[in-house]
Amino acid sequence: MKPLNGHSGTDGFAVADSLLKTLDLDSIGSLVSLGADVVMLIDHSAIISQIYLAGNDLADYGLAKTVGKRLQDCVTMESVPKIDSMLSAGSHHHPVRGYQVNHKCAGKPDLPVVYSAYSAKDFPYTIVVGRELRQQMHDQQRLVQTQLELEADYRELKEAETRYRTAFKVATVAYVMLDGERRTILDANPAAASLLSTTAAPLSGKSIRDLFGKHERDRLGDAISEARHSPNPVHLDGISIAKGQSISLTLRSYRENGITNVLLALWPSEQDLESKRQRTEKPVGIAEIGLADLPEAVVQTDTDGVVLAANTLFLDLIHAPSMAQVLGRNVASWFTGASIDIRVLYTRLLDEPCVRGFTSTLTDNLSAESAVSISARLNPTNGTVQLIVMPQATSAERLTIPSPGVSDQAEGFSALVGKVPLKDLMRESLDVIEKICIEAALDQTNNNRAYAAEILGLSRQSLYIKLRRHGLEDYRPGSGQAS
């Protein structure tokens, strides 16, 4: 037995000369097409003598009409040299994975196919075996689109960083960002370097204590500790720096990566207008109610949604630098895209003292959105509402749409109103409809997957993906859902 001379393709593809001589052309094409999407028999003039297609969906691309034509005339212009190289008997440098070419298709996008060619002595044809790459091309396009979107987001992030960095540097007031635990400078603008340093050198990494007079360091340390735990800004007047100058400063806490840091605004003490401007923020007197030890993000409001207290986990969730930016605000301000959901939640609390698993979309102080699950409890004794806000878990833990065909399906949908946002309800409903249509197509075609894909207007690969997603890989007709 003598194997074929493979012009290109995977190793081990071999057909005996005796087998080729005993089989007719239709049998050879049918045999080879069992493991390929397209099989062609090409004569010595590169004319397509026979073609075999594994699926009916490929017939829409007009491949069946290429019989009697040169293969080079059926592909796009840039693919012609690849076909010439593949059919050349004298070439010994064929790619192992074959030649990727594109077929011209009127009214449709080009059909990408990877071809390999095989020939044998005394056999009058070259066998060209092809595997279509539509799904791979689609995946590549999605990957490129995702990459472009990521790059666009990265550019926007860099542009925003540049804008804020520019504003930070050109500000006339000196600003210092301080590590709240180590008391070292994270960043400082040029105005701060000019005010605190004799050389105007960068201040990053230096200890803030070293920039103030020795007799003022304990006073500064106490102010930093107070600012880290106070919801209101802390003001210091007439404090001397190492240069000997008297300055005033305001300390405000902010949160970064779960740590409370401090932002210092500094200016010469003689600038009375700046001192007045820094002190315009009114103190907020809200008593702490013991939420700090709870393991989830918790916020307490009155029945109108005005925030009375919150724990630090809630500050982390919404990226709020201090409690002062939370107290007194309406909780709906962090659900601007789902404010109706929050009103529904508070309305339900009038009838149900406790609501669990309420889903919504939270918009933090940086305008980023995230899906959350809310559990709420109304305390009728003092008229307050406690909300436990948790980032939404996996889709398997979410409320699910009722399965099609059940008798109480309409009631099931009604029960979800108020628990699931309308956009989520619509998206899940479309999945239910898609599953019903696929089952109906399989019933009508007696489980012929290729024919079902055709009447649904899908490729076979797309149908198989949807079958796996809906758990219908082993579906059999006769379930009573055919339309």
C-alpha positions as CSV (number, residue, x, y, z in Angstrom):
1,M,0.0,0.0,0.0
2,K,1.4,3.3,-1.0
3,P,0.2,6.6,0.7
4,L,-0.7,9.7,-1.1
5,N,1.9,12.5,-1.6
6,G,0.5,15.2,0.7
7,H,1.0,18.7,-0.8
8,S,-0.1,20.1,2.5
9,G,-2.2,19.2,5.5
10,T,-1.9,17.0,8.5
11,D,0.4,14.0,8.7
12,G,-1.1,10.6,8.4
13,F,-3.7,11.3,5.7
14,A,-3.2,8.4,3.3
15,V,-5.3,6.5,0.8
16,A,-4.1,3.4,-0.9
17,D,-3.7,3.4,-4.7
18,S,-5.7,0.3,-4.9
19,L,-8.6,1.9,-3.0
20,L,-8.6,4.9,-5.3
21,K,-8.7,2.6,-8.3
22,T,-11.6,0.5,-7.1
23,L,-13.9,3.4,-6.0
24,D,-15.7,5.7,-8.3
25,L,-15.5,9.5,-8.0
26,D,-18.7,9.9,-6.0
27,S,-17.7,7.3,-3.5
28,I,-14.3,9.0,-3.0
29,G,-15.8,12.4,-2.5
30,S,-18.4,11.1,-0.1
31,L,-15.8,9.2,1.9
32,V,-13.4,12.1,2.2
33,S,-16.3,14.6,3.0
34,L,-17.1,12.7,6.2
35,G,-14.3,14.6,7.9
36,A,-14.4,17.9,6.0
37,D,-16.8,20.6,5.0
38,V,-15.8,20.9,1.4
39,V,-14.2,18.3,-0.9
40,M,-13.2,19.0,-4.5
41,L,-11.7,16.8,-7.2
42,I,-9.4,19.0,-9.4
43,D,-8.1,17.8,-12.7
44,H,-4.6,18.7,-14.1
45,S,-6.0,22.0,-15.6
46,A,-7.2,23.2,-12.2
47,I,-10.8,22.6,-13.3
48,I,-13.2,21.6,-10.5
49,S,-14.7,18.3,-11.7
50,Q,-16.6,17.3,-8.6
51,I,-17.6,19.1,-5.4
52,Y,-19.0,17.7,-2.2
53,L,-20.5,19.8,0.6
54,A,-21.0,18.5,4.2
55,G,-23.8,20.9,5.0
56,N,-26.7,22.6,3.2
57,D,-25.8,26.0,4.6
58,L,-22.7,26.0,2.4
59,A,-24.8,25.7,-0.7
60,D,-26.1,29.3,-0.1
61,Y,-22.6,30.5,-1.0
62,G,-22.8,29.1,-4.5
63,L,-20.0,26.5,-4.2
64,A,-22.1,23.9,-6.0
65,K,-22.1,26.1,-9.1
66,T,-18.3,26.1,-9.3
67,V,-18.1,22.7,-11.1
68,G,-16.5,23.2,-14.5
69,K,-14.6,26.4,-13.4
70,R,-11.0,26.9,-12.5
71,L,-10.5,27.0,-8.8
72,Q,-8.5,30.2,-9.1
73,D,-11.6,31.9,-10.7
74,C,-13.7,31.0,-7.6
75,V,-11.6,32.8,-5.0
76,T,-10.8,36.4,-4.3
77,M,-7.8,38.0,-6.0
78,E,-5.4,37.8,-3.0
79,S,-6.2,34.1,-2.7
80,V,-5.2,33.2,-6.3
81,P,-1.4,32.8,-5.5
82,K,-2.2,30.5,-2.6
83,I,-4.3,28.2,-4.9
84,D,-1.4,28.2,-7.5
85,S,1.0,27.2,-4.8
86,M,-1.2,24.5,-3.4
87,L,-1.8,22.9,-6.8
88,S,1.8,23.2,-7.8
89,A,3.4,19.7,-8.0
90,G,6.9,21.0,-7.7
91,S,6.6,23.0,-4.5
92,H,7.8,21.4,-1.3
93,H,7.1,24.2,1.1
94,H,3.4,23.9,1.8
95,P,2.1,25.1,5.2
96,V,1.2,22.3,7.5
97,R,-2.1,23.8,8.4
98,G,-3.1,24.4,4.8
99,Y,-4.0,27.5,2.8
100,Q,-6.6,29.9,4.0
101,V,-8.5,31.4,1.1
102,N,-11.7,33.4,0.6
103,H,-14.5,32.4,-1.8
104,K,-16.3,35.1,-3.7
105,C,-20.0,35.1,-2.8
106,A,-22.5,37.5,-4.5
107,G,-24.6,39.3,-1.9
108,K,-22.8,37.6,1.0
109,P,-19.5,38.1,2.9
110,D,-16.6,36.2,1.6
111,L,-16.5,32.6,2.8
112,P,-13.2,31.7,4.5
113,V,-12.0,28.2,4.0
114,V,-8.6,26.5,4.8
115,Y,-7.7,24.0,2.0
116,S,-5.2,21.1,1.8
117,A,-4.4,19.2,-1.4
118,Y,-3.5,15.6,-1.9
119,S,-2.5,13.6,-5.0
120,A,-1.5,10.0,-5.9
121,K,0.3,8.4,-8.7
122,D,-1.9,7.3,-11.6
123,F,-4.9,9.0,-10.0
124,P,-6.2,11.6,-12.4
125,Y,-7.4,14.2,-9.9
126,T,-6.0,16.2,-7.0
127,I,-8.2,15.9,-3.9
128,V,-8.7,19.3,-2.3
129,V,-10.1,19.1,1.3
130,G,-11.5,22.3,2.9
131,R,-12.7,23.3,6.4
132,E,-14.8,26.4,6.6
133,L,-13.8,29.1,9.1
134,R,-16.8,31.2,9.5
135,Q,-17.1,30.7,13.3
136,Q,-13.4,31.2,13.8
137,M,-13.6,34.5,11.8
138,H,-16.6,35.6,13.8
139,D,-14.7,34.9,17.0
140,Q,-11.7,36.8,15.7
141,Q,-13.8,39.8,14.8
142,R,-15.4,39.7,18.3
143,L,-11.9,39.5,19.8
144,V,-10.7,42.5,17.7
145,Q,-13.8,44.5,18.6
146,T,-13.3,43.7,22.3
147,Q,-9.7,44.8,22.0
148,L,-10.7,48.0,20.4
149,E,-13.2,48.7,23.1
150,L,-10.6,48.0,25.8
151,E,-8.2,50.3,24.1
152,A,-10.8,53.0,23.9
153,D,-11.6,52.7,27.6
154,Y,-7.9,52.8,28.4
155,R,-7.5,56.0,26.3
156,E,-10.4,57.6,28.1
157,L,-8.9,56.6,31.5
158,K,-5.5,58.0,30.5
159,E,-7.2,61.2,29.2
160,A,-9.1,61.6,32.5
161,E,-6.0,61.0,34.5
162,T,-4.2,63.6,32.4
163,R,-6.9,66.1,33.0
164,Y,-7.0,65.6,36.8
165,R,-3.2,65.5,36.9
166,T,-3.0,68.8,35.1
167,A,-5.6,70.4,37.4
168,F,-3.6,69.0,40.4
169,K,-0.4,70.5,39.2
170,V,-1.6,74.0,38.2
171,A,-3.7,74.5,41.4
172,T,-2.4,77.6,43.3
173,V,-3.4,76.0,46.6
174,A,-0.8,73.5,47.9
175,Y,-2.2,69.9,48.1
176,V,-0.6,66.9,49.7
177,M,-1.9,63.3,49.5
178,L,-0.8,61.5,52.7
179,D,-0.7,57.8,53.5
180,G,-2.9,57.7,56.5
181,E,-1.1,54.8,58.2
182,R,2.6,55.5,57.5
183,R,2.2,59.3,57.4
184,T,4.3,59.5,54.3
185,I,3.5,61.6,51.3
186,L,1.9,59.8,48.3
187,D,1.8,62.8,46.0
188,A,2.1,66.6,46.2
189,N,1.6,69.3,43.6
190,P,4.2,71.9,42.7
191,A,2.5,74.5,44.9
192,A,3.1,72.2,48.0
193,A,6.7,71.5,47.0
194,S,7.3,75.3,46.7
195,L,5.6,76.0,50.1
196,L,7.1,73.2,52.2
197,S,10.6,72.5,50.6
198,T,13.5,74.9,50.4
199,T,14.6,73.3,47.1
200,A,11.1,72.8,45.6
201,A,12.1,69.1,45.1
202,P,9.5,66.4,44.8
203,L,8.0,65.4,48.1
204,S,6.7,61.9,47.4
205,G,7.9,59.3,49.9
206,K,9.0,61.8,52.5
207,S,7.6,61.8,56.0
208,I,5.1,64.7,56.6
209,R,6.6,65.2,60.1
210,D,10.0,66.1,58.7
211,L,8.5,69.1,56.9
212,F,7.1,70.7,60.1
213,G,8.8,72.3,63.1
214,K,9.7,69.8,65.9
215,H,7.4,71.5,68.4
216,E,4.5,71.2,65.9
217,R,4.8,67.5,65.0
218,D,2.7,66.1,67.9
219,R,0.0,68.7,67.1
220,L,0.0,67.7,63.4
221,G,-0.1,63.9,64.3
222,D,-3.1,64.4,66.4
223,A,-4.9,66.3,63.6
224,I,-4.1,63.6,61.1
225,S,-5.5,60.9,63.5
226,E,-8.6,63.0,64.1
227,A,-9.1,63.6,60.3
228,R,-9.0,59.8,59.6
229,H,-11.9,59.1,61.9
230,S,-13.9,62.3,61.6
231,P,-16.6,62.8,59.0
232,N,-15.8,66.5,58.8
233,P,-12.6,68.4,57.8
234,V,-10.1,69.2,60.5
235,H,-8.6,72.7,60.5
236,L,-5.3,73.9,61.8
237,D,-4.1,77.5,62.0
238,G,-0.8,79.0,62.8
239,I,1.3,75.9,62.5
240,S,5.0,76.3,61.7
241,I,6.7,74.4,59.0
242,A,10.5,73.5,58.9
243,K,11.2,76.6,56.9
244,G,9.9,78.7,59.8
245,Q,6.8,80.0,57.9
246,S,3.4,79.9,59.6
247,I,0.7,78.2,57.6
248,S,-2.9,77.0,57.9
249,L,-4.2,73.7,56.6
250,T,-7.3,71.6,56.2
251,L,-7.2,67.8,56.5
252,R,-9.9,65.6,54.8
253,S,-10.0,61.8,54.8
254,Y,-10.6,59.8,51.6
255,R,-10.5,56.1,50.9
256,E,-8.2,54.3,48.6
257,N,-7.9,50.5,48.2
258,G,-9.7,50.0,51.5
259,I,-7.3,52.4,53.4
260,T,-8.3,55.7,54.8
261,N,-5.7,58.3,53.6
262,V,-5.7,62.1,54.2
263,L,-5.7,65.0,51.8
264,L,-4.0,68.2,53.1
265,A,-4.7,71.6,51.7
266,L,-2.1,74.2,52.8
267,W,-1.7,77.9,52.5
268,P,0.1,80.8,54.3
269,S,-1.7,81.9,57.4
270,E,-2.0,85.5,56.2
271,Q,-4.4,84.4,53.4
272,D,-7.6,85.1,55.2
273,L,-9.8,84.6,52.2
274,E,-8.5,81.0,51.7
275,S,-9.1,80.3,55.3
276,K,-12.7,81.3,55.0
277,R,-13.2,79.3,51.8
278,Q,-11.8,76.1,53.4
279,R,-14.2,76.5,56.3
280,T,-17.4,76.8,54.4
281,E,-18.2,73.1,54.8
282,K,-20.8,72.7,57.6
283,P,-20.3,69.9,60.2
284,V,-22.7,67.0,60.1
285,G,-23.7,65.7,63.5
286,I,-25.0,62.1,63.0
287,A,-24.4,59.6,65.8
288,E,-22.7,56.3,65.0
289,I,-25.1,53.4,65.4
290,G,-22.8,50.4,65.5
291,L,-22.6,49.3,61.9
292,A,-18.9,49.0,61.7
293,D,-18.6,45.4,62.6
294,L,-21.1,44.1,60.1
295,P,-19.5,41.9,57.3
296,E,-21.5,43.5,54.5
297,A,-22.0,47.0,53.1
298,V,-24.8,48.5,55.3
299,V,-26.6,51.8,55.1
300,Q,-29.4,53.1,57.3
301,T,-32.0,55.6,56.0
302,D,-35.3,57.1,57.0
303,T,-38.5,56.1,55.2
304,D,-37.8,58.7,52.5
305,G,-34.3,57.2,51.7
306,V,-32.2,59.9,53.4
307,V,-29.0,58.3,54.7
308,L,-28.6,58.4,58.5
309,A,-25.6,56.1,58.9
310,A,-23.4,53.7,56.9
311,N,-20.4,51.5,57.6
312,T,-17.0,51.7,55.9
313,L,-17.8,48.7,53.6
314,F,-20.5,50.8,52.0
315,L,-18.0,53.7,51.6
316,D,-15.7,51.3,49.8
317,L,-18.6,50.0,47.6
318,I,-19.5,53.5,46.4
319,H,-15.9,54.9,46.5
320,A,-16.8,57.7,49.0
321,P,-13.8,59.2,50.7
322,S,-15.5,60.2,53.9
323,M,-18.8,59.7,55.8
324,A,-19.6,63.4,55.3
325,Q,-20.2,62.7,51.6
326,V,-22.8,60.0,52.4
327,L,-24.8,61.3,55.4
328,G,-27.8,63.4,54.5
329,R,-27.9,62.2,50.9
330,N,-30.8,60.2,49.5
331,V,-29.8,56.6,48.8
332,A,-31.4,56.8,45.4
333,S,-28.6,59.1,44.3
334,W,-26.4,55.9,43.9
335,F,-29.1,54.2,41.9
336,T,-29.7,57.0,39.3
337,G,-30.1,54.4,36.5
338,A,-32.6,52.4,38.6
339,S,-34.3,55.0,40.8
340,I,-37.7,53.4,40.0
341,D,-36.3,50.1,41.5
342,I,-35.5,51.9,44.8
343,R,-38.9,53.5,45.0
344,V,-40.5,50.0,44.4
345,L,-38.3,48.6,47.2
346,Y,-39.4,51.3,49.7
347,T,-43.0,50.8,48.6
348,R,-42.8,47.1,49.2
349,L,-41.4,47.7,52.7
350,L,-44.7,49.3,53.7
351,D,-46.4,45.8,53.1
352,E,-43.4,43.5,53.8
353,P,-41.2,44.4,56.8
354,C,-38.3,42.4,55.2
355,V,-37.4,42.1,51.5
356,R,-34.6,39.9,50.4
357,G,-32.8,39.4,47.0
358,F,-33.9,42.7,45.4
359,T,-31.6,43.3,42.4
360,S,-30.7,46.7,41.1
361,T,-27.7,48.6,39.6
362,L,-25.5,50.7,41.7
363,T,-23.7,53.8,40.3
364,D,-20.7,54.7,42.5
365,N,-19.1,58.1,42.9
366,L,-16.8,57.3,40.0
367,S,-19.8,56.8,37.7
368,A,-19.1,53.0,37.4
369,E,-22.1,50.7,37.4
370,S,-22.3,47.3,39.1
371,A,-25.1,44.8,39.7
372,V,-26.0,44.5,43.4
373,S,-28.5,42.5,45.5
374,I,-30.3,44.4,48.3
375,S,-31.9,43.0,51.5
376,A,-34.0,45.6,53.3
377,R,-35.7,45.7,56.7
378,L,-38.0,48.3,58.1
379,N,-37.8,49.1,61.8
380,P,-41.3,50.3,62.7
381,T,-40.3,51.5,66.2
382,N,-38.0,54.3,65.0
383,G,-39.1,54.5,61.4
384,T,-35.7,53.6,59.9
385,V,-34.7,51.3,57.0
386,Q,-31.6,49.1,57.0
387,L,-30.2,48.1,53.6
388,I,-27.6,45.4,53.1
389,V,-26.0,45.9,49.7
390,M,-24.0,43.1,48.2
391,P,-22.4,42.8,44.8
392,Q,-24.5,40.5,42.7
393,A,-23.4,36.8,42.7
394,T,-23.2,34.5,39.8
395,S,-26.1,34.2,37.4
396,A,-27.0,30.8,38.8
397,E,-27.9,32.5,42.1
398,R,-30.1,35.2,40.5
399,L,-33.9,34.9,40.2
400,T,-34.8,32.9,37.2
401,I,-37.5,33.4,34.7
402,P,-40.3,30.7,34.9
403,S,-39.8,27.8,32.5
404,P,-41.9,27.8,29.4
405,G,-45.0,25.6,29.3
406,V,-45.8,25.6,33.0
407,S,-49.3,26.4,34.0
408,D,-48.5,29.3,36.3
409,Q,-45.9,31.0,34.0
410,A,-47.8,34.3,33.9
411,E,-48.1,34.4,37.6
412,G,-44.3,33.6,37.8
413,F,-43.5,36.6,35.7
414,S,-45.8,38.8,37.7
415,A,-44.1,37.7,40.9
416,L,-40.8,38.9,39.6
417,V,-42.0,42.5,39.0
418,G,-40.4,44.6,41.7
419,K,-37.7,42.0,42.4
420,V,-35.9,42.1,39.0
421,P,-35.3,45.2,36.9
422,L,-37.4,45.4,33.7
423,K,-34.3,45.2,31.4
424,D,-33.2,41.9,33.1
425,L,-36.7,40.6,32.9
426,M,-36.8,41.3,29.1
427,R,-33.4,39.8,28.5
428,E,-34.3,36.6,30.3
429,S,-37.6,36.4,28.5
430,L,-35.8,36.5,25.2
431,D,-33.8,33.5,26.2
432,V,-37.0,31.6,27.0
433,I,-38.4,32.5,23.5
434,E,-35.2,31.5,21.8
435,K,-35.3,28.1,23.6
436,I,-38.9,27.6,22.5
437,C,-38.1,28.4,18.9
438,I,-35.1,26.0,18.8
439,E,-37.2,23.2,20.3
440,A,-39.9,23.8,17.7
441,A,-37.4,23.7,14.9
442,L,-36.0,20.4,16.1
443,D,-39.5,19.0,16.4
444,Q,-40.4,20.1,12.8
445,T,-37.2,18.6,11.3
446,N,-37.3,15.4,13.4
447,N,-34.1,16.4,15.1
448,N,-32.2,17.1,11.9
449,R,-29.7,19.7,13.3
450,A,-28.5,21.0,9.9
451,Y,-32.1,21.5,8.6
452,A,-33.1,23.1,11.9
453,A,-30.2,25.5,11.6
454,E,-31.3,26.4,8.1
455,I,-34.9,27.2,8.9
456,L,-33.8,29.2,12.0
457,G,-31.4,31.2,9.8
458,L,-28.4,30.1,11.8
459,S,-25.1,28.4,11.0
460,R,-24.6,24.9,12.4
461,Q,-21.9,26.2,14.7
462,S,-24.3,28.9,16.1
463,L,-27.0,26.3,16.6
464,Y,-24.7,24.0,18.5
465,I,-23.6,26.9,20.7
466,K,-27.3,27.7,21.5
467,L,-28.1,24.1,22.1
468,R,-25.3,23.9,24.7
469,R,-26.4,27.1,26.3
470,H,-30.0,26.0,26.7
471,G,-29.1,22.4,27.7
472,L,-30.6,20.9,24.5
473,E,-27.7,18.8,23.3
474,D,-29.7,15.6,24.0
475,Y,-33.1,17.0,23.0
476,R,-35.4,14.5,21.2
477,P,-38.6,15.4,19.4
478,G,-41.9,14.4,20.9
479,S,-41.8,16.7,23.9
480,G,-45.1,18.3,23.0
481,Q,-43.6,21.7,22.3
482,A,-43.6,21.6,18.5
483,S,-45.5,24.5,17.0
